[in-house]
Amino acid sequence: MQIFLFLALLIAFALVLFAVQNSAIVPVYFLAFHFEGTLALILVVVFASGVLTGILMAVPSFWRKSSALREQRRKIKQLEESAAINAASRAKGKEEGI
């Protein structure tokens, strides 16, 4: 657990160092939009939009897998109940047969 904390602090330090060294104002043109900001801020915004896009693309797959897992758990529960009923009826049949 401490290694993850160390890595997080190391990454945070690298990001702060990057932001300090890349504080130049740069223009960004996209279609009809014009924006000026620091290079570090623009890179963070672009990275965050990429992460958000990746998450949004993964959501349908996650939902399908989650739905399939719920269905499988429901089937397992039904089969366990059926097996318990069958075992009880067999035990009852053996008791009556003796």
C-alpha angles and dihedrals in degrees: 000000000000091000090060091051090049091050092048091051091047092051092046090051091049091050093050090048090049092049092050093049094045102048095127116126112244130182121235122199121193120167104305095342125100122190134171123198144130117298091239093053093048092049091049091051092048092047092048092050089051092051091048091050091051092050092048091050091051096049097081091051091048091051092050092050092045091050092048091049091052090050092050092049090050091051091048090052091050092049092048090051091047091049091049091051091048092048091049092049091049091050090049091049091051091050091051091046093055 
